[in-house]
Amino acid sequence: MNLDSTQNQTDGQGKEFLIFTLAEQEYGIDILKVQEIRGYDAQTVTRIANVPSFIKGVTNLRGVIVPIVDLRMKFNMDNVEYNHQTVVVILNVRSRVMGVVVDGVSDVLILQSAQISPAPQFGSAFSTEHLTGIGTVGERMLILVDIEKLMTSDEMALVESAAIA
């Protein structure tokens, strides 16, 4: 991408998204919710009993106890071996710090409203309330996640209790 097109994108009503991958699919979350990106180190995550399997545990991040959620497991995807590309995206959601494990982070993109379509509706069999839409950039399709809705859902209240435990 040349600098001219980048400048044109920032002039409009574009929104920045951090793009990450899960099982070969690209997802985007609002960059303003991202605090930092760290390599995943299983040895620094303390497992907690009696929490759903998608909650990997908690870690101590500079004195703050941070719950860690595996988004692959949260989305009912196949488990994958973590590798050198696996990262934890540290989020700041409603004044709460939490981390999500993803397969990798690719880039930050600015999407204009014309590049975002509404999230498809699948009826009651599949909840899409945590999706904000589908972004398109050339041939790429990005599933845009409302990370705040996802991380503050009822079942995620368990994450809160895990961090306090």
KAMOKA-V390191 format. One record per residue. N is the residue number from 1. SS is DSSP state (H for helix, E for strand, C for the rest). OMEGA is omega in degrees with one decimal (999 if undefined). NEAR is the number of other ideal C-beta (glycine too) atoms within 8 Angstrom. Layout:
# KAMOKA-V390191
<<N SS OMEGA NEAR> <N SS OMEGA NEAR>>
This chain:
# KAMOKA-V390191
<<1 C 179.7 3> <2 C -175.4 5> <3 H -178.5 5> <4 H -178.7 6> <5 H 176.8 8> <6 H 179.1 10> <7 H 178.7 8> <8 H -179.6 8> <9 H -177.3 10> <10 H 179.4 8> <11 H -176.9 5> <12 C -179.2 7> <13 C -177.2 5> <14 C 178.6 9> <15 E -178.1 7> <16 E 178.8 10> <17 E 169.7 15> <18 E -177.2 13> <19 E 177.7 13> <20 E -178.6 15> <21 E 171.1 13> <22 E 176.9 11> <23 C 176.8 9> <24 C 177.6 3> <25 E 178.9 7> <26 E 179.1 11> <27 E 176.4 13> <28 E 173.6 14> <29 E -179.7 14> <30 E -176.9 11> <31 H -178.6 9> <32 H 178.1 5> <33 H -175.0 10> <34 E 177.5 13> <35 E 178.2 6> <36 E 177.7 5> <37 E -177.2 9> <38 E 171.8 8> <39 E -179.3 7> <40 C 177.9 9> <41 C -176.2 6> <42 H -177.5 7> <43 H 179.5 4> <44 H -179.6 6> <45 C 179.1 11> <46 E -179.9 6> <47 C 179.8 6> <48 C -179.0 10> <49 C 173.0 4> <50 C 171.8 3> <51 C 179.1 8> <52 C -175.6 6> <53 C -179.7 4> <54 C 175.3 9> <55 E -176.7 14> <56 E -179.1 10> <57 E 178.7 11> <58 E 175.7 12> <59 E 178.9 11> <60 E -179.1 9> <61 E 179.9 10> <62 C 176.1 4> <63 C 178.5 4> <64 E 176.5 7> <65 E -172.9 8> <66 E 174.2 13> <67 E -178.3 13> <68 E -178.6 15> <69 E 175.2 15> <70 E -176.4 11> <71 H 178.1 11> <72 H 179.3 14> <73 H 179.0 10> <74 H -179.4 9> <75 C 179.0 7> <76 C 175.7 4> <77 C 176.1 9> <78 C 174.7 5> <79 C 178.5 6> <80 C 174.1 8> <81 C 176.5 4> <82 C 178.8 7> <83 C -176.5 5> <84 C 178.5 4> <85 C -179.8 6> <86 C -178.0 11> <87 E 171.5 13> <88 E 175.0 12> <89 E 179.2 13> <90 E -175.5 14> <91 E 170.9 14> <92 E -175.5 9> <93 E -179.4 10> <94 C 177.8 5> <95 C 178.2 3> <96 E 178.3 8> <97 E 176.1 10> <98 E -178.1 14> <99 E 174.7 15> <100 E 178.2 13> <101 E 178.0 14> <102 E -177.7 15> <103 C 179.6 10> <104 E 177.4 9> <105 E -177.7 11> <106 E -177.4 7> <107 E 174.2 5> <108 E -179.2 8> <109 E 173.0 11> <110 E 178.7 11> <111 E 174.0 14> <112 C -178.0 10> <113 H 178.9 6> <114 H -179.7 4> <115 H -177.2 8> <116 E 175.9 12> <117 E 178.0 6> <118 C 177.1 5> <119 C 177.8 9> <120 C 177.6 6> <121 C -178.9 5> <122 C -177.8 6> <123 H -174.8 5> <124 H -178.1 2> <125 H -177.0 4> <126 C -178.0 5> <127 C 176.9 4> <128 C -175.3 9> <129 C 179.0 6> <130 C 176.6 10> <131 E 177.2 11> <132 E 179.2 7> <133 E 176.8 9> <134 E 178.3 13> <135 E 176.7 15> <136 E 175.4 10> <137 E -175.0 8> <138 C 178.7 4> <139 C -177.1 3> <140 E 172.6 7> <141 E -177.4 8> <142 E 175.1 15> <143 E -176.2 11> <144 E -173.8 16> <145 E 171.5 11> <146 C -172.6 10> <147 H 178.7 13> <148 H 177.5 10> <149 H -179.1 9> <150 H -174.6 11> <151 H 177.8 14> <152 C 176.9 8> <153 C -176.7 9> <154 C -177.7 4> <155 C 179.3 6> <156 C 173.7 11> <157 H 175.4 8> <158 H 177.6 10> <159 H 177.8 13> <160 H -177.7 10> <161 H 178.1 8> <162 H -179.0 13> <163 H -178.4 11> <164 H -175.7 5> <165 C 999 5>>
